[in-house]
Amino acid sequence: NQRAGQLCDAVAFLCSHVFCKCLAKGGFGHVFAAREKLVDKYYAVKIVRYKEKALREVTALGEISHDNIVRYYNYLQLYMSFFRSSSDSSPKYLYIKMELCDTKTLKDWINKKNEESLQETKRRAESLHLAQQVVSGVECIHSKKIIHRDLKPANIMFGQDGKVKIGDFGLATAETDDDNVKLMDRTHNAGTRPYMAPEQRSKGYGRKVDRFALGLIYFELLWKLSSGHERGKFDSCAGDFLWMNFRLHICRVH
């Protein structure tokens, strides 16, 4: 039956991987570095309580392969009752196998640059290179008719190859219309407030909320903001203005 099949998958997965160390933990669950014995390769395994949000993240990323998006390989469902005597209502967990990234995020990069006294031109050159990678990843996400809804420096990581990797798709949602004319009725207030577009506080919005967040992220890459209050001063016009100018800059570079 289904439970027996899931048990076999769980045993096979756990026996074929060695869990090395815990990389992160919190209300979301735990993330471990794990080595697959057969190929001697390291991955990240995210263990979370089974919820719709977690399953949505796996589903959104399962078929996406892009240099600037964290690669999700597979997942398995695991009941605690598999390994001990308990009722059918025992907790259910998702084991999500992902690409292993550096523990430092784009937020850490920004904080480090804010503490340094680099020449402005050097920081801008480095920032543009990083921002171009983020935009490439977001364009891939949008091409799959997905809206991230929670783009922020803390959700952007660095891969083992040094490339930028967009992660944490727990708030991702589907977009059905390519031209974004008809705005779908969505969950309101989904996202991190300092990076949310004004329309994201309502139920009618589309992929432009990701572009708004990108504009603010690019601004943070370029300049030091002394407080969260300064970041909150931007309205949707400012976000769109930064996005359009960034896109023009990329076009000139290429």
Secondary structure, DSSP 8 states (H G I E B T S, - for coil): -HHHHHHHHHHHHHHHEEEEEEEEEETTEEEEEEEETTTTEEEEEEEEE--HHHHHHHHHHTT---TTB--EEEEEEEEGGGTS---TTS-EEEEEEE--EEEEEHHHHHHHHHHS---HHHHHHHHHHHHHHHHHHHHHHHHTTEE-----GGGEEEETTS-EEE---TT-EE---TT--S-EE--TT-S-GGG--GGGGSSEE-THHHHHHHHHHHHHHHS--S-HHHHTT--HHHHHHHHHHHHHHHHHH-
